[in-house]
Amino acid sequence: MPFAVEALMQLLLSFALALVGVAAVPAADAAAPPPAPLEAVQLSAPEYRAAVESLAGAYTFAVAEGAGRGCVVRLLRAPVQTKRRAGLPVAIDAGCRRRFPVLRAVVRWQPTGGGSLRLLGGAPFRELSDFSPVQDGSGVYVRGGFAGAPQVYELRARGR
């Protein structure tokens, strides 16, 4: 009889632990935590200027390794700095924003070092995407993704 009681106690304990584990899982509809504040880029002034000079320009934005047509995104040089927003302006036409909804909130860009850049925007203002350099047979370009989007995107310099 003691063996049956011990087995029953272990079963009840396992069941109780399973219930506690289920209760500890947050509900799927729970509000997501607010985005982290935008971290400052850790580049010296000369490094920042050199990165801007090397990265600013016109790019073709497209789904990486996709057969679809891309559109033009311009990373501009003119600095924009306010209390609420940092970075450099981005020029994206309305047709491009319609074709690629992930670009709708993008308003700024910022070099992050090593040939990488991040796209900024949204409300609250934050990093929307991070692009890092990649090399293939056609040259060097940058690729990255957006939170919540399953695709990987690329920015390939035009006319360089």
C-alpha positions as CSV (number, residue, x, y, z in Angstrom):
1,M,0.0,0.0,0.0
2,P,2.8,2.5,0.7
3,F,4.0,2.1,-2.8
4,A,0.6,3.0,-4.3
5,V,0.4,6.1,-2.0
6,E,3.9,7.2,-3.1
7,A,3.1,6.7,-6.8
8,L,-0.1,8.7,-6.4
9,M,1.8,11.5,-4.6
10,Q,4.3,11.6,-7.5
11,L,1.5,11.7,-10.0
12,L,-0.2,14.6,-8.2
13,L,3.1,16.5,-7.8
14,S,3.8,16.1,-11.6
15,F,0.2,17.3,-12.3
16,A,0.6,20.3,-10.0
17,L,4.0,21.2,-11.6
18,A,2.5,21.0,-15.1
19,L,-0.3,23.3,-14.0
20,V,2.1,25.8,-12.6
21,G,4.2,25.6,-15.8
22,V,1.1,26.3,-17.9
23,A,0.1,29.2,-15.7
24,A,3.6,30.7,-16.0
25,V,3.3,31.0,-19.8
26,P,2.1,34.4,-20.7
27,A,-1.1,34.7,-22.7
28,A,-0.7,35.0,-26.5
29,D,-2.7,38.2,-26.5
30,A,-0.6,39.8,-23.7
31,A,0.7,43.2,-24.6
32,A,4.3,43.1,-26.0
33,P,6.9,45.1,-24.0
34,P,7.7,48.5,-25.4
35,P,10.7,48.6,-27.7
36,A,14.0,49.4,-26.1
37,P,15.3,52.9,-26.5
38,L,17.4,53.6,-29.6
39,E,21.0,52.9,-28.7
40,A,23.7,55.4,-29.7
41,V,26.1,54.4,-32.5
42,Q,29.6,53.9,-31.0
43,L,31.6,55.4,-33.9
44,S,34.1,58.3,-33.6
45,A,33.3,61.4,-35.6
46,P,35.8,60.5,-38.4
47,E,34.6,56.9,-38.5
48,Y,31.0,58.2,-38.7
49,R,31.7,60.6,-41.5
50,A,33.7,57.9,-43.5
51,A,30.8,55.4,-43.0
52,V,28.3,58.0,-44.2
53,E,30.4,58.8,-47.3
54,S,30.8,55.1,-48.2
55,L,27.2,54.1,-47.6
56,A,25.1,57.2,-48.7
57,G,23.7,56.8,-52.2
58,A,21.0,55.1,-54.3
59,Y,20.2,51.4,-53.7
60,T,17.9,48.8,-55.2
61,F,15.8,47.4,-52.4
62,A,14.4,43.9,-53.0
63,V,13.7,40.5,-51.4
64,A,17.0,38.7,-51.2
65,E,17.4,36.0,-53.8
66,G,13.9,36.9,-55.1
67,A,12.9,37.0,-58.7
68,G,10.7,40.1,-58.1
69,R,11.5,43.6,-59.1
70,G,13.0,45.9,-56.6
71,C,12.7,49.7,-56.1
72,V,15.0,52.6,-55.4
73,V,15.9,53.6,-51.8
74,R,18.2,56.6,-51.4
75,L,20.3,56.9,-48.2
76,L,20.9,60.7,-48.0
77,R,23.9,62.5,-46.5
78,A,22.2,65.5,-45.0
79,P,22.3,65.1,-41.2
80,V,19.1,65.4,-39.2
81,Q,19.3,65.6,-35.4
82,T,16.6,66.6,-33.1
83,K,15.8,65.7,-29.5
84,R,13.6,62.9,-30.6
85,R,15.2,61.6,-33.8
86,A,18.7,61.0,-34.9
87,G,20.1,59.7,-38.2
88,L,20.1,60.7,-41.8
89,P,17.1,61.0,-44.1
90,V,15.9,58.3,-46.4
91,A,14.2,58.9,-49.7
92,I,11.6,56.2,-50.6
93,D,8.9,56.9,-53.2
94,A,5.3,56.0,-52.5
95,G,5.3,53.2,-55.0
96,C,8.2,51.5,-53.3
97,R,6.4,51.8,-49.9
98,R,3.3,50.2,-51.4
99,R,5.3,47.4,-52.9
100,F,7.2,46.8,-49.7
101,P,5.1,47.5,-46.7
102,V,8.1,47.0,-44.4
103,L,9.4,50.3,-45.7
104,R,6.3,52.4,-44.8
105,A,7.6,53.5,-41.4
106,V,11.3,54.0,-42.4
107,V,12.3,57.7,-42.2
108,R,16.0,57.6,-41.3
109,W,19.1,55.5,-41.6
110,Q,22.3,55.3,-39.6
111,P,25.7,53.7,-40.2
112,T,26.7,51.3,-37.3
113,G,30.2,50.4,-38.4
114,G,31.9,47.7,-40.4
115,G,29.8,48.6,-43.5
116,S,26.5,47.9,-41.6
117,L,23.5,50.2,-41.3
118,R,20.2,50.3,-39.6
119,L,16.9,51.7,-40.8
120,L,15.0,53.8,-38.3
121,G,11.4,55.0,-37.9
122,G,8.1,54.0,-36.4
123,A,6.2,55.3,-33.4
124,P,7.9,55.2,-31.0
125,F,11.0,56.0,-33.0
126,R,13.3,52.9,-33.0
127,E,15.5,50.6,-35.1
128,L,13.3,48.8,-37.6
129,S,16.0,46.8,-39.4
130,D,19.7,46.1,-39.4
131,F,21.6,45.4,-42.6
132,S,25.1,43.9,-42.7
133,P,27.5,43.5,-45.6
134,V,27.5,40.3,-47.7
135,Q,29.6,39.4,-50.7
136,D,28.7,37.2,-53.7
137,G,29.8,36.9,-57.3
138,S,28.2,40.3,-58.2
139,G,30.0,42.2,-55.4
140,V,29.4,43.5,-51.9
141,Y,25.9,44.5,-50.8
142,V,24.0,44.7,-47.5
143,R,21.1,42.4,-46.4
144,G,18.9,42.3,-43.4
145,G,15.4,41.7,-42.1
146,F,12.5,43.5,-40.3
147,A,11.0,42.3,-37.1
148,G,7.8,40.2,-37.9
149,A,8.7,39.9,-41.6
150,P,9.8,36.4,-42.7
151,Q,11.7,37.7,-45.8
152,V,15.3,38.8,-45.9
153,Y,15.9,41.9,-47.9
154,E,18.9,43.4,-49.7
155,L,20.2,46.8,-50.6
156,R,22.4,46.8,-53.7
157,A,24.2,50.0,-54.7
158,R,23.1,51.4,-58.1
159,G,25.6,52.6,-60.6
160,R,28.7,51.7,-58.6
